[in-house]
Amino acid sequence: MTDEDQLTQNYTKKRLELEQEEDSLIAANHSGEQMIHETFDFIQRFAYDSSTSSEYEVIDRAKTELSRLEYEYNEKIEAEKKQVRQRQDDADREYKSAWRQ
């Protein structure tokens, strides 16, 4: 195997790993969003069954906290996806640089 073939093989392997990592993050994001929406729905159904104002206050706090957690979760997933994309860009640059040498 030539150096060029090895370089291409290594690059292809690294890109595939990074793309799989990104796909895993996307799947985790979808699963997380689904759980969050199911929890919101549960809270909403519970709210309709409640009749006291103190229960409504608890439900409102729970919804607020869930919204905050959803925001933090989405921020973390986006940061991880950004890191993966940066590593993909780095791999692309390294590959192109190696070919120029």
C-alpha positions as semicolon CSV with decimal commas, in nm:
position;residue;x (nm);y (nm);z (nm)
1;M;0,000;0,000;0,000
2;T;0,136;0,338;-0,097
3;D;0,160;0,633;0,138
4;E;-0,120;0,803;-0,055
5;D;-0,343;0,498;-0,018
6;Q;-0,271;0,482;0,354
7;L;-0,340;0,853;0,389
8;T;-0,672;0,818;0,208
9;Q;-0,767;0,511;0,409
10;N;-0,687;0,684;0,741
11;Y;-0,880;0,994;0,638
12;T;-1,181;0,792;0,524
13;K;-1,183;0,596;0,849
14;K;-1,159;0,911;1,061
15;R;-1,436;1,086;0,865
16;L;-1,661;0,781;0,899
17;E;-1,603;0,769;1,276
18;L;-1,681;1,140;1,308
19;E;-1,992;1,111;1,093
20;Q;-2,111;0,820;1,308
21;E;-2,046;1,027;1,620
22;E;-2,248;1,312;1,473
23;D;-2,530;1,070;1,381
24;S;-2,530;0,942;1,741
25;L;-2,561;1,298;1,871
26;I;-2,849;1,366;1,635
27;A;-3,024;1,047;1,749
28;A;-2,965;1,138;2,114
29;N;-3,103;1,484;2,047
30;H;-3,419;1,341;1,891
31;S;-3,464;1,099;2,181
32;G;-3,411;1,376;2,434
33;E;-3,656;1,605;2,260
34;Q;-3,914;1,326;2,249
35;M;-3,874;1,261;2,623
36;I;-3,904;1,632;2,698
37;H;-4,222;1,665;2,491
38;E;-4,371;1,354;2,652
39;T;-4,295;1,503;2,994
40;F;-4,454;1,834;2,894
41;D;-4,762;1,643;2,777
42;F;-4,775;1,450;3,104
43;I;-4,751;1,772;3,306
44;Q;-5,021;1,930;3,092
45;R;-5,255;1,633;3,139
46;F;-5,184;1,640;3,512
47;A;-5,262;2,012;3,520
48;Y;-5,605;1,952;3,372
49;D;-5,677;1,695;3,642
50;S;-5,571;1,934;3,920
51;S;-5,814;2,165;4,086
52;T;-5,624;2,364;4,349
53;S;-5,417;2,675;4,297
54;S;-5,122;2,530;4,491
55;E;-5,110;2,237;4,250
56;Y;-5,110;2,480;3,957
57;E;-4,814;2,662;4,112
58;V;-4,621;2,335;4,143
59;I;-4,707;2,246;3,786
60;D;-4,597;2,588;3,662
61;R;-4,266;2,551;3,845
62;A;-4,220;2,203;3,699
63;K;-4,286;2,335;3,348
64;T;-4,043;2,622;3,403
65;E;-3,775;2,385;3,530
66;L;-3,834;2,149;3,240
67;S;-3,797;2,438;2,997
68;R;-3,467;2,534;3,159
69;L;-3,343;2,175;3,142
70;E;-3,449;2,150;2,779
71;Y;-3,250;2,464;2,698
72;E;-2,940;2,334;2,876
73;Y;-2,975;1,995;2,708
74;N;-3,004;2,151;2,363
75;E;-2,707;2,378;2,431
76;K;-2,494;2,081;2,534
77;I;-2,592;1,875;2,229
78;E;-2,522;2,170;1,998
79;A;-2,182;2,227;2,160
80;E;-2,092;1,861;2,113
81;K;-2,209;1,868;1,750
82;K;-2,000;2,181;1,696
83;Q;-1,695;2,001;1,835
84;V;-1,752;1,706;1,603
85;R;-1,789;1,937;1,303
86;Q;-1,469;2,116;1,406
87;R;-1,287;1,782;1,422
88;Q;-1,427;1,699;1,078
89;D;-1,295;2,029;0,943
90;D;-0,958;1,961;1,108
91;A;-0,946;1,615;0,949
92;D;-1,026;1,768;0,609
93;R;-0,751;2,029;0,646
94;E;-0,496;1,770;0,762
95;Y;-0,582;1,545;0,469
96;K;-0,555;1,827;0,214
97;S;-0,233;1,949;0,371
98;A;-0,080;1,602;0,361
99;W;-0,168;1,568;-0,007
100;R;0,008;1,896;-0,087
101;Q;0,333;1,782;0,070
